[in-house]
Amino acid sequence: MEGIKEAIFKLLRIDNLVDNISGYVENRVKLLKLEIREDVANVLSKGLVHTFIFLFAFFFLIFFSLGLAQFLNRYFDGGYEGYWIVSGGYFFVFLVLLIIRKPLDKKFRKYFTAIITKED
């Protein structure tokens, strides 16, 4: 039975077609794996860079805030006024962000959707 099947495949040249299709599928799978690896490496590298940038920006903000509070304390000859002023500034920024969070969310969603659809 096997011999007849092979003879029919050779007669119709289906064996070459099957080999070509299987080779094509294997190559597509390898290419997909490479693309996934590249995308993962890209995401990880960007995430690492953004983490370091965020970390150093956070440290700058903390130390700048402490320095500004100490400066204001000496300017007002007090012990706590500088810290209250700096924290009041942060509270004001918090309130503004709280008020505009929905339009800000829409803009970010639109931006990220554009990025995702651009890559496809």
Phi, psi and omega in degrees: 000320180296320181296321179294319181296316179295322180295319179293318178299317180293320180297316182270358181059034178282333181298320176294321179295317179296317178298317180295318180294317180293321176296319179297314180296317178299317179294322178295320178295316178299317179296319178297319177298317179296318179295321178294316178300318179295318179295319178295316178298321179295314180295317180296318180293318178295320179297319179294316179296315180295326177296315178296319179297315179298318181298313180289327175294321178296315177299318178300315181297317180297308184290326176295319179297316178296317178297317179295319178296318178295319178299315180293325176300316179290325180295319181267006181051046181226181182254336187229349186300321180297319179293321178295320181294314180296316179293328175296322176297316177294323178294321177298315178298320178300315180296319179297315178295325178294322180289319184262020184294324182291311176297325178294320177297318179296319180295316178296318179298317180296318181297312181291326176296320178295321179294315182294317180287334178293322181288332180281000000 
